[in-house]
Amino acid sequence: MNRALPLLGLLLPALAQAAMPNEALLQQAVSEGRIRPFHELMEVASQLPVRVLRVDLGEEDGVWLYELKLIDDENSVIKVGYRADNLEMVWLKGHHLERLFEPRSPLEEE
């Protein structure tokens, strides 16, 4: 039996914790304007005809990104990335993305 497996089992939770930004770091980034507050992100996301399933926040190459997992009315899963500093959409993945940009009828907007 490999002796490294138990050690790996002990290290994985610590590595996962180290990869997650801590609360103090996030609060500092928000106060410095490097991350827009969560409620502002949700206002932007509410402009799309979807439901939000999950939101992740991470840093890549010094740029903070919100990554959202969404579901539309046809149950298609969509993933979208927003820059956390200005909430600009930087990528969009999924099937039938054209449905996101079709004009909504007045009844659907209520």
Wavefront OBJ file of the C-alpha trace (Angstrom):
o trace
v 0.000 0.000 0.000
v 1.255 3.440 -0.881
v 2.210 5.476 2.217
v 1.715 8.770 0.395
v -2.078 8.381 0.152
v -2.819 9.086 3.847
v -0.506 12.088 3.731
v -2.201 13.343 0.587
v -5.565 12.976 2.342
v -4.313 15.217 5.133
v -2.812 17.819 2.801
v -5.695 18.256 0.340
v -8.018 20.118 2.757
v -5.152 22.427 3.758
v -4.296 23.125 0.119
v -7.938 23.814 -0.719
v -8.176 26.236 2.212
v -5.001 28.026 1.126
v -6.383 28.450 -2.406
v -9.505 30.226 -1.118
v -9.174 33.931 -0.381
v -9.808 34.778 3.246
v -12.468 37.209 4.417
v -10.027 39.969 5.381
v -8.410 39.839 1.938
v -11.812 40.059 0.261
v -12.954 42.967 2.436
v -9.752 44.841 1.632
v -10.212 44.208 -2.106
v -13.813 45.505 -1.920
v -12.794 48.616 0.018
v -10.033 49.310 -2.529
v -12.486 48.922 -5.429
v -10.798 45.827 -6.866
v -13.990 43.834 -6.252
v -17.520 45.203 -6.700
v -19.923 44.139 -3.936
v -21.983 40.980 -4.427
v -25.313 42.855 -4.550
v -24.060 44.875 -7.544
v -23.150 41.650 -9.340
v -26.639 40.300 -8.696
v -28.167 43.485 -10.164
v -26.149 42.927 -13.350
v -27.056 39.217 -13.460
v -30.753 40.047 -13.021
v -30.695 41.673 -16.464
v -30.370 38.206 -18.009
v -33.441 35.928 -18.239
v -31.886 33.262 -16.000
v -31.719 31.962 -12.450
v -28.407 32.004 -10.612
v -27.308 28.573 -9.385
v -23.833 29.343 -8.098
v -21.366 32.206 -7.773
v -17.618 31.806 -7.332
v -15.021 34.509 -6.843
v -11.404 33.906 -7.735
v -8.247 35.634 -8.800
v -6.388 34.843 -12.013
v -3.174 36.670 -12.900
v -4.019 39.491 -10.505
v -7.529 39.973 -11.896
v -10.522 39.085 -9.717
v -13.346 37.282 -11.533
v -16.887 36.425 -10.569
v -17.899 33.145 -12.207
v -21.632 32.437 -12.334
v -23.422 29.217 -13.143
v -26.895 30.000 -14.472
v -29.936 28.151 -15.787
v -32.418 29.528 -18.311
v -36.132 28.833 -18.791
v -35.323 25.883 -21.074
v -33.053 24.322 -18.392
v -29.863 25.043 -20.302
v -26.863 25.624 -18.045
v -24.848 28.732 -18.826
v -21.575 29.891 -17.334
v -20.542 33.525 -17.392
v -17.492 35.381 -16.136
v -17.478 38.992 -14.978
v -14.484 41.092 -14.026
v -14.980 41.802 -10.351
v -13.650 45.369 -10.533
v -16.105 46.719 -13.125
v -18.621 43.849 -13.654
v -17.811 43.681 -17.364
v -18.768 40.355 -18.914
v -15.558 38.730 -20.140
v -16.753 35.284 -21.218
v -19.918 33.315 -21.749
v -20.263 29.552 -22.240
v -23.242 27.335 -22.920
v -25.769 26.176 -25.473
v -28.463 28.347 -27.060
v -26.873 31.567 -25.839
v -28.940 33.516 -28.339
v -31.925 33.119 -25.978
v -30.179 35.398 -23.486
v -30.289 38.295 -25.904
v -33.768 37.916 -27.380
v -36.145 40.731 -26.470
v -38.450 39.787 -23.619
v -42.173 40.368 -23.833
v -43.617 42.875 -21.282
v -45.324 39.993 -19.439
v -41.990 38.215 -18.871
v -40.364 41.341 -17.411
v -42.841 41.603 -14.539
l 1 2 3 4 5 6 7 8 9 10 11 12 13 14 15 16 17 18 19 20 21 22 23 24 25 26 27 28 29 30 31 32 33 34 35 36 37 38 39 40 41 42 43 44 45 46 47 48 49 50 51 52 53 54 55 56 57 58 59 60 61 62 63 64 65 66 67 68 69 70 71 72 73 74 75 76 77 78 79 80 81 82 83 84 85 86 87 88 89 90 91 92 93 94 95 96 97 98 99 100 101 102 103 104 105 106 107 108 109 110
